[in-house]
Amino acid sequence: MSTTLTTIIKMIESLPEDKQEKVADHLRYYIAELEDEMNWDKLFKDTETELSRIAKDIKQKVAVGEVEDFDFDRL
């Protein structure tokens, strides 16, 4: 374990138990958010090549006039 984590654990241990629980709840939430963000990053990275290919294809179609403006009234 890193010295930073050791220091943080000692700081948490110095708090009253109810405050320790509050810190633990915040950390659980924060870690879950980080994991979610990492999952999204991986999903995006896994599709990045395909998205780039689609974007280039659309750009080419726009350049040659194969794409028409979106008509919101037709929704």
Backbone torsions as a table, in degrees:
resi	resn	phi	psi	omega
1	MET	NA	141.0	-178.6
2	SER	-71.3	159.4	178.4
3	THR	-64.7	-29.9	177.9
4	THR	-63.8	-47.1	179.1
5	LEU	-64.5	-39.4	178.0
6	THR	-60.2	-43.6	179.2
7	THR	-63.3	-44.4	-179.5
8	ILE	-62.9	-43.5	179.2
9	ILE	-61.6	-42.5	177.5
10	LYS	-62.3	-39.0	179.0
11	MET	-64.1	-43.3	179.6
12	ILE	-65.6	-42.4	-179.5
13	GLU	-62.5	-24.4	-179.5
14	SER	-78.2	-10.5	-179.6
15	LEU	-84.8	157.3	172.3
16	PRO	-61.4	154.8	-173.6
17	GLU	-56.9	-40.0	-179.3
18	ASP	-64.9	-34.3	177.6
19	LYS	-73.3	-34.8	175.9
20	GLN	-59.9	-42.6	178.9
21	GLU	-63.2	-39.7	179.1
22	LYS	-64.2	-43.7	177.8
23	VAL	-62.5	-43.8	-179.9
24	ALA	-61.1	-41.1	177.5
25	ASP	-61.2	-43.8	178.5
26	HIS	-63.1	-42.8	179.9
27	LEU	-64.6	-41.4	177.8
28	ARG	-59.2	-45.8	179.6
29	TYR	-62.2	-46.7	-178.2
30	TYR	-62.4	-43.9	179.8
31	ILE	-65.2	-40.7	177.4
32	ALA	-61.4	-40.6	177.5
33	GLU	-64.1	-42.0	178.0
34	LEU	-62.9	-42.8	178.8
35	GLU	-63.0	-41.5	178.2
36	ASP	-61.8	-44.4	179.3
37	GLU	-62.9	-40.7	178.5
38	MET	-64.6	-38.6	177.4
39	ASN	-63.3	-44.0	178.2
40	TRP	-63.1	-41.7	178.4
41	ASP	-59.3	-43.1	179.4
42	LYS	-65.3	-44.7	179.5
43	LEU	-60.5	-42.5	179.5
44	PHE	-65.8	-44.1	-180.0
45	LYS	-60.6	-39.9	-179.8
46	ASP	-66.2	-23.4	-178.3
47	THR	-109.0	0.4	-174.6
48	GLU	-58.5	-43.5	-179.7
49	THR	-62.6	-45.4	-179.7
50	GLU	-65.0	-41.7	178.6
51	LEU	-63.2	-39.5	177.7
52	SER	-63.7	-41.4	179.1
53	ARG	-63.1	-43.9	179.0
54	ILE	-62.5	-43.2	-179.9
55	ALA	-62.6	-42.9	178.5
56	LYS	-63.3	-41.2	179.2
57	ASP	-61.3	-44.8	179.7
58	ILE	-65.1	-41.7	178.2
59	LYS	-58.9	-42.6	179.2
60	GLN	-64.4	-41.6	179.5
61	LYS	-64.9	-38.4	177.2
62	VAL	-64.8	-42.7	-177.9
63	ALA	-61.6	-33.7	-178.7
64	VAL	-98.5	6.4	174.7
65	GLY	81.0	18.6	179.6
66	GLU	-82.8	-6.6	-177.8
67	VAL	-115.6	132.8	177.9
68	GLU	-105.7	157.7	179.2
69	ASP	-61.4	146.3	179.2
70	PHE	-73.6	131.4	-179.7
71	ASP	-103.7	102.9	-178.8
72	PHE	-64.9	-24.5	179.6
73	ASP	-69.4	-19.2	180.0
74	ARG	-84.9	-0.2	179.0
75	LEU	-68.2	NA	NA
